[in-house]
Amino acid sequence: MPDTLTITDNRTGSVYEIPVEDGAIHATALRQIKVDEDDFGLMSYDPAFLNTASVRSAITFIDGDNGILRYRGYPIEQLAVESTYLETAYLLLFGELPTADALGRFEHEVTYHTFLHENVKTLMHGFRYDAHPMGMFVSMVAALGTLYPDAAKVDDPDVRLQQVIRLIAKVPTIAAWSYRHSKGLPYVYPDNDLGFAENFLAMMFRMAEPRYEAEPALVRALEVLFILHADHEQNCSANAMRAIGSSKVDPYSAMAGAAAALYGPLHGGANEAVLRMLAQIGDVRNVPDFVERVKAGEGRLMGFGHRVYKNYDPRAKIIKETADSVFEVTGRNPLLDIALELERIALEDEYFVSRKLYPNVDFYSGLIYQALGLPTAMFPVMFAIPRTAGWLAQWLEGIADPEQKIARPRQIYVGSGERDYVPSAERTSAPAELVGVF
């Protein structure tokens, strides 16, 4: 059988053969389907890209029905156990795991680019003491683009690589300083003798001690969390990174837009919602009643279900195991027992099973961040640090893709037809939603 789709237009009786490639049709192939010569041609309408592929990508593979996540072909379960964040970042960016020498050079470059221009400190001082860390993060990433004007040369591979190193290196410093600013604490400069995750913890929590030494279990837990959050295919923020980057703007501006997308509670703030839900439940004994209220439509089960996964999110399983090692050091988070009981009941209840509502990555990650002593406002920032590698990998792939042009979706216009301007004195009404506002 030919790899084509036969379409009969019942409006005209015309029949069209549309090529099928990689399980998809080109949306522009629909343009040939017209009622008459003046017809623009058929378009597809797909709000929120529920069934539209906008890119060909070799970075991340997800099989949501079977709970599979792979970076460049490597199962996330293997990378979380065997790899480090910087090694995983190298894999995402360049397509292959590095040799020992290549990894050493990459780690060296990142380590020695962690310092920020002193102007960044001045900019940060301009924020109020209660400014949200993520708002500061977005602003500071955008500001970096003004400090490196050469970043605008996005068609130069060497320039692109230089910005990739800078962003991966400097993002943890920005994140840590946004936290210190919110606490009214002096900023801690990077320590080039420390690894990526431990250096971040030092910039966050170092006080008067001459040298900060983090618990190895906490360092490893943070590495695992960073690996799990490094990329996740064409999500909201990755799509924003690619769309903004398609204009050939510098990567700092594009990544500021991606981070802004992550800022939203439906994306990077979901684990904060989980903690609020667990705190609202309050006690293990209240879990059954809470579940029944959710089933009755009187609440939402946060941290369960995913747009992509219709099975147990593989990242959630790994984080659940990581939580145990963290709590051995920090002490058991009292909300964990509520979470475990909620998961147990939900996975046995036909209401949730039939709807394929399984725990996702946000269900346990917030518990770990809380155990590390982080306020909930820092949770999306903690997401943005590792996702920087994924955003940049998506950006690099998009820049080099000859099929890509500046992002410009079509629309179906549903507004008014042509009408004549009426002077304000002759207008008799205002939009209903604005009455009483002005």
Buried (B, 14 or more C-beta within 10 A) or exposed (E): EEEEEEBEEEEEEEEBEBEBEEEEBEBEBBEEBBEEEEEEEBBEEEEEEEEBEBBEBEBBBBBBEEBBBBBBEBBBBEBBEEBBBBBBBBBBBBEEBBEEEBBEEBBEBBBEBBEBBEEBEEBBEEBEEEBBBBBBBBBBBBBBBBBBEEBBBBEEEEBBBBBBBBBBBBBBBBBBBBBBBBEEBEBBBBBEEBBBBBBBBBBBBBEEEEEBEBBEBBBBBBBBBBBBBBBBBBBBBBBBBBBBBBEEBBBBBBBBBBBBBBBBEEBBBBBBBBBEBBEEBEEBEBBEEBBBEBEEEEBEBBBBBBEBBBBBBBBBBBBBEBBEBBBEBBEBBEBBBBBBBBBEBBBEBEEBEEEBBBBBBBBBBBBBBBBBEBEBBBBBBBBBBBBBBBBBBBBBBBBEBEEBEEBEEEEEEEEEEEEEEEEEEEEEEEEEEEEEEE
